[in-house]
Amino acid sequence: MTKYRDWAGAFGDATVAATMLDRLLHRAAVVGIDGPSYRLRSHQTQADTIRKGAKAGVC
């Protein structure tokens, strides 16, 4: 999960990141969701298949 403080590194400037987040979150409801990402499910399945093949010496 990305924390708000990590955005400063992404934009290279803490002031710019704070200003952008202020505008985005002004009337927003922030919902924290814990658990596995449904968007990454296929990627995780593919990575698991590759790992199993590597352990079996197939690669």
C-alpha positions as CSV (number, residue, x, y, z in Angstrom):
1,M,0.0,0.0,0.0
2,T,1.4,3.4,-0.9
3,K,1.6,5.9,1.9
4,Y,1.0,9.5,1.3
5,R,4.6,10.3,2.5
6,D,5.9,8.2,-0.4
7,W,4.4,10.5,-3.0
8,A,7.1,13.1,-2.3
9,G,9.7,10.7,-3.7
10,A,7.6,10.0,-6.8
11,F,7.2,13.7,-7.6
12,G,10.6,14.8,-6.5
13,D,9.3,17.5,-4.3
14,A,7.4,17.3,-1.0
15,T,5.6,20.6,-1.6
16,V,4.3,19.6,-5.0
17,A,3.2,16.2,-3.7
18,A,1.4,17.8,-0.7
19,T,-0.3,20.4,-3.0
20,M,-1.5,17.7,-5.4
21,L,-2.8,15.5,-2.6
22,D,-4.6,18.4,-1.0
23,R,-6.4,19.1,-4.3
24,L,-7.2,15.4,-4.9
25,L,-8.4,14.7,-1.3
26,H,-10.3,17.9,-0.6
27,R,-13.8,16.2,-0.9
28,A,-12.7,12.6,-1.2
29,A,-13.4,9.7,1.1
30,V,-10.2,7.7,1.7
31,V,-10.7,4.0,2.1
32,G,-7.9,1.8,3.2
33,I,-8.2,-1.8,1.8
34,D,-6.0,-4.6,3.1
35,G,-5.6,-7.9,1.3
36,P,-4.4,-9.2,-2.0
37,S,-4.9,-7.1,-5.1
38,Y,-7.4,-8.5,-7.6
39,R,-5.6,-6.6,-10.4
40,L,-2.3,-8.4,-9.7
41,R,-3.9,-11.9,-9.5
42,S,-2.9,-13.0,-13.0
43,H,0.6,-11.6,-12.5
44,Q,1.0,-13.5,-9.2
45,T,-0.3,-16.7,-10.9
46,Q,2.2,-16.4,-13.7
47,A,5.1,-15.7,-11.2
48,D,4.1,-18.7,-9.2
49,T,4.2,-20.9,-12.3
50,I,7.7,-19.6,-13.2
51,R,8.9,-20.2,-9.7
52,K,7.6,-23.8,-9.7
53,G,9.3,-24.4,-13.1
54,A,12.6,-23.0,-11.8
55,K,12.5,-25.2,-8.7
56,A,11.9,-28.2,-10.9
57,G,14.8,-27.3,-13.1
58,V,12.7,-26.7,-16.2
59,C,14.0,-23.2,-17.0
